[in-house]
Amino acid sequence: MLVISARITVNPKDTASYIAGAQKILAPTHAEEGCIDYSIAVDIANSNMICIFEQWASEDALMTHLSLPHIAEFLALAASLDVTDMQVMKYEVSSCGPLQLDI
């Protein structure tokens, strides 16, 4: 399994456009083969920071996702906006399970 964690900071003038574009890719991405989870959220401490969390069954599923038209369209939109910082990390996960919390 692969996990992608991204933090994208957008100039305040472009945040609404980025979010609107991101909303359009959620449903088609969730329907893709190999997509385990795909979530996009606004950071509660910084409304211009977008957090993306993805889980993919395989590298092939991720590469297919990145080649699809709805993602190409979204990436073109993002490239046209003032993204001031972007950190994207890919993790290869060999095992996972629930974390027990005493709350």
Phi and psi restraints in degrees (value plus and minus 20) as a CYANA .aco file:
   2 LEU   PHI    -132.5   -92.5
   2 LEU   PSI     122.4   162.4
   3 VAL   PHI    -141.8  -101.8
   3 VAL   PSI     111.7   151.7
   4 ILE   PHI    -133.5   -93.5
   4 ILE   PSI     109.4   149.4
   5 SER   PHI    -144.5  -104.5
   5 SER   PSI     103.7   143.7
   6 ALA   PHI    -151.7  -111.7
   6 ALA   PSI     123.2   163.2
   7 ARG   PHI    -146.9  -106.9
   7 ARG   PSI      99.6   139.6
   8 ILE   PHI    -141.6  -101.6
   8 ILE   PSI     104.9   144.9
   9 THR   PHI    -125.3   -85.3
   9 THR   PSI     109.2   149.2
  10 VAL   PHI    -138.3   -98.3
  10 VAL   PSI     122.3   162.3
  11 ASN   PHI     -74.2   -34.2
  11 ASN   PSI     116.3   156.3
  12 PRO   PHI     -70.5   -30.5
  12 PRO   PSI     -52.0   -12.0
  13 LYS   PHI     -88.0   -48.0
  13 LYS   PSI     -38.9     1.1
  14 ASP   PHI    -131.5   -91.5
  14 ASP   PSI     -22.2    17.8
  15 THR   PHI     -80.0   -40.0
  15 THR   PSI     -65.7   -25.7
  16 ALA   PHI     -81.5   -41.5
  16 ALA   PSI     -59.4   -19.4
  17 SER   PHI     -86.7   -46.7
  17 SER   PSI     -60.4   -20.4
  18 TYR   PHI     -82.6   -42.6
  18 TYR   PSI     -67.0   -27.0
  19 ILE   PHI     -82.7   -42.7
  19 ILE   PSI     -62.6   -22.6
  20 ALA   PHI     -81.5   -41.5
  20 ALA   PSI     -61.4   -21.4
  21 GLY   PHI     -86.0   -46.0
  21 GLY   PSI     -60.4   -20.4
  22 ALA   PHI     -84.7   -44.7
  22 ALA   PSI     -57.2   -17.2
  23 GLN   PHI     -80.6   -40.6
  23 GLN   PSI     -52.1   -12.1
  24 LYS   PHI     -91.1   -51.1
  24 LYS   PSI     -42.7    -2.7
  25 ILE   PHI    -114.8   -74.8
  25 ILE   PSI     -29.8    10.2
  26 LEU   PHI     -82.4   -42.4
  26 LEU   PSI     -76.0   -36.0
  27 ALA   PHI     -80.7   -40.7
  27 ALA   PSI     -68.9   -28.9
  28 PRO   PHI     -84.5   -44.5
  28 PRO   PSI     -52.8   -12.8
  29 THR   PHI     -89.2   -49.2
  29 THR   PSI     -63.2   -23.2
  30 HIS   PHI     -79.5   -39.5
  30 HIS   PSI     -48.2    -8.2
  31 ALA   PHI    -102.5   -62.5
  31 ALA   PSI     -28.2    11.8
  32 GLU   PHI     -91.7   -51.7
  32 GLU   PSI     122.3   162.3
  33 GLU   PHI     -83.4   -43.4
  33 GLU   PSI     111.8   151.8
  34 GLY   PHI      72.0   112.0
  34 GLY   PSI     -26.5    13.5
  35 CYS   PHI    -102.3   -62.3
  35 CYS   PSI      95.5   135.5
  36 ILE   PHI    -111.8   -71.8
  36 ILE   PSI     -61.6   -21.6
  37 ASP   PHI    -175.0  -135.0
  37 ASP   PSI     125.3   165.3
  38 TYR   PHI    -171.4  -131.4
  38 TYR   PSI      88.1   128.1
  39 SER   PHI    -148.8  -108.8
  39 SER   PSI     120.5   160.5
  40 ILE   PHI    -149.5  -109.5
  40 ILE   PSI     110.5   150.5
  41 ALA   PHI    -162.5  -122.5
  41 ALA   PSI     138.0   178.0
  42 VAL   PHI    -114.3   -74.3
  42 VAL   PSI     112.7   152.7
  43 ASP   PHI     -84.0   -44.0
  43 ASP   PSI     111.7   151.7
  44 ILE   PHI     -93.1   -53.1
  44 ILE   PSI     -36.6     3.4
  45 ALA   PHI    -114.4   -74.4
  45 ALA   PSI     -36.1     3.9
  46 ASN   PHI    -167.2  -127.2
  46 ASN   PSI      80.5   120.5
  47 SER   PHI     -88.3   -48.3
  47 SER   PSI     -24.5    15.5
  48 ASN   PHI    -120.6   -80.6
  48 ASN   PSI     -19.3    20.7
  49 MET   PHI    -122.7   -82.7
  49 MET   PSI     105.3   145.3
  50 ILE   PHI    -124.1   -84.1
  50 ILE   PSI     110.7   150.7
  51 CYS   PHI    -130.3   -90.3
  51 CYS   PSI     108.8   148.8
  52 ILE   PHI    -140.4  -100.4
  52 ILE   PSI     111.6   151.6
  53 PHE   PHI    -147.1  -107.1
  53 PHE   PSI     105.2   145.2
  54 GLU   PHI    -150.5  -110.5
  54 GLU   PSI     124.8   164.8
  55 GLN   PHI    -148.9  -108.9
  55 GLN   PSI     109.6   149.6
  56 TRP   PHI    -146.0  -106.0
  56 TRP   PSI     123.2   163.2
  57 ALA   PHI     -87.0   -47.0
  57 ALA   PSI     -48.8    -8.8
  58 SER   PHI    -179.4  -139.4
  58 SER   PSI     146.8   186.8
  59 GLU   PHI     -81.9   -41.9
  59 GLU   PSI     -59.5   -19.5
  60 ASP   PHI     -80.6   -40.6
  60 ASP   PSI     -62.2   -22.2
  61 ALA   PHI     -83.1   -43.1
  61 ALA   PSI     -62.0   -22.0
  62 LEU   PHI     -84.1   -44.1
  62 LEU   PSI     -65.5   -25.5
  63 MET   PHI     -85.1   -45.1
  63 MET   PSI     -58.0   -18.0
  64 THR   PHI     -82.3   -42.3
  64 THR   PSI     -65.7   -25.7
  65 HIS   PHI     -74.3   -34.3
  65 HIS   PSI     -67.7   -27.7
  66 LEU   PHI     -87.3   -47.3
  66 LEU   PSI     -36.8     3.2
  67 SER   PHI    -116.2   -76.2
  67 SER   PSI     -24.3    15.7
  68 LEU   PHI     -98.7   -58.7
  68 LEU   PSI     131.7   171.7
  69 PRO   PHI     -77.9   -37.9
  69 PRO   PSI     -59.4   -19.4
  70 HIS   PHI     -86.3   -46.3
  70 HIS   PSI     -50.6   -10.6
  71 ILE   PHI     -96.5   -56.5
  71 ILE   PSI     -61.3   -21.3
  72 ALA   PHI     -78.9   -38.9
  72 ALA   PSI     -61.9   -21.9
  73 GLU   PHI     -83.9   -43.9
  73 GLU   PSI     -63.6   -23.6
  74 PHE   PHI     -85.7   -45.7
  74 PHE   PSI     -62.5   -22.5
  75 LEU   PHI     -84.0   -44.0
  75 LEU   PSI     -55.3   -15.3
  76 ALA   PHI     -85.3   -45.3
  76 ALA   PSI     -61.4   -21.4
  77 LEU   PHI     -81.1   -41.1
  77 LEU   PSI     -69.0   -29.0
  78 ALA   PHI     -78.8   -38.8
  78 ALA   PSI     -58.6   -18.6
  79 ALA   PHI     -85.9   -45.9
  79 ALA   PSI     -44.1    -4.1
  80 SER   PHI    -105.7   -65.7
  80 SER   PSI     -28.4    11.6
  81 LEU   PHI    -119.3   -79.3
  81 LEU   PSI     146.8   186.8
  82 ASP   PHI    -109.0   -69.0
  82 ASP   PSI      65.2   105.2
  83 VAL   PHI    -105.3   -65.3
  83 VAL   PSI      97.4   137.4
  84 THR   PHI    -111.8   -71.8
  84 THR   PSI     -39.5     0.5
  85 ASP   PHI    -178.6  -138.6
  85 ASP   PSI     124.3   164.3
  86 MET   PHI    -168.7  -128.7
  86 MET   PSI     105.1   145.1
  87 GLN   PHI    -147.1  -107.1
  87 GLN   PSI      97.9   137.9
  88 VAL   PHI    -145.8  -105.8
  88 VAL   PSI     106.1   146.1
  89 MET   PHI    -142.6  -102.6
  89 MET   PSI     122.0   162.0
  90 LYS   PHI    -134.7   -94.7
  90 LYS   PSI     109.6   149.6
  91 TYR   PHI    -138.5   -98.5
  91 TYR   PSI     114.8   154.8
  92 GLU   PHI    -118.0   -78.0
  92 GLU   PSI      99.2   139.2
  93 VAL   PHI    -127.8   -87.8
  93 VAL   PSI     104.2   144.2
  94 SER   PHI    -112.9   -72.9
  94 SER   PSI     -43.9    -3.9
  95 SER   PHI    -178.4  -138.4
  95 SER   PSI     138.1   178.1
  96 CYS   PHI    -177.5  -137.5
  96 CYS   PSI     140.3   180.3
  97 GLY   PHI    -187.5  -147.5
  97 GLY   PSI     155.0   195.0
  98 PRO   PHI     -88.8   -48.8
  98 PRO   PSI     129.0   169.0
  99 LEU   PHI    -120.5   -80.5
  99 LEU   PSI     100.7   140.7
 100 GLN   PHI    -104.8   -64.8
 100 GLN   PSI     101.6   141.6
 101 LEU   PHI    -135.4   -95.4
 101 LEU   PSI     120.5   160.5
 102 ASP   PHI    -113.5   -73.5
 102 ASP   PSI      60.2   100.2
